[in-house]
Amino acid sequence: MSGGLGYMNNPKGALDTLELVARQQTDLSDEPIILRRDPYRSDASTVFYAGSLRSRALELVRQAVVPGSGGRYQRIQYTTANAYARLYGKFDVADIPENVSNLVLDTFGVQSRLLLTAGGTTGSADPVTGGVVGAQPYSFPVAGTAVVTSFPMDVRGVGASGAKLADEAICEIQVSLFANTEDPAQPVPERITFPGFNATLIVTASGPTHL
């Protein structure tokens, strides 16, 4: 490997036994989590908000220089990809800068996803049944009493070959919540912001083969 980017020094080597691993870690510090209102999942009495944090993209298709071949390149396709994420901070209602006086915030869910990008289109490689709400539910404490909480998430993995052939892999943390309205006739904020979160998002790829 060169510079931790997963380039092969000798792609003519024994690829059948080589298990090259490329890892890319994204560390976010003091990052706001912005949840925006989803009009298609909201009504007068219940409002649905969703937001996310994403890692940098890790390339799943690379080109390595073939030594002694006049600068010829060998394309390498990783056959597996996985991701891990951890979020930590305070979900304190007192820290929300928007006016949420017309909302009753009860619980929300946090989960991670492995995203694959191919041809400029990004989609989930491992959709979770039931959606993000309730995946890892958390109840809001009384405003001003929340403590820093860590949310470790499941490792997401997928085979990147065949139907999952992709250019890049991305780790995403999803946060969403439902809120009830005190007075359906009064306005609600279009977004809700929770400031000051840290996150670790790791994407790895392994098992290279020739393309």
Secondary structure, DSSP 8 states (H G I E B T S, - for coil): --TTS---S-TTS-TTT---EEEEEEEEEEEEEEEEE-GGG--SSEEEEEEEEE---EESEEEEE-TTSTT-EEEEEEEEEEEEEEEEE---GGG--S--TTEEEEEEEEEEEEEEEETTEEEESS--TT-STTTSEEE--STT----EEEE---EEEE-SGGG--SEEEEEEEEEEEEEES-TTS---SEEEEEEEEEEEEEEEEEEEE-
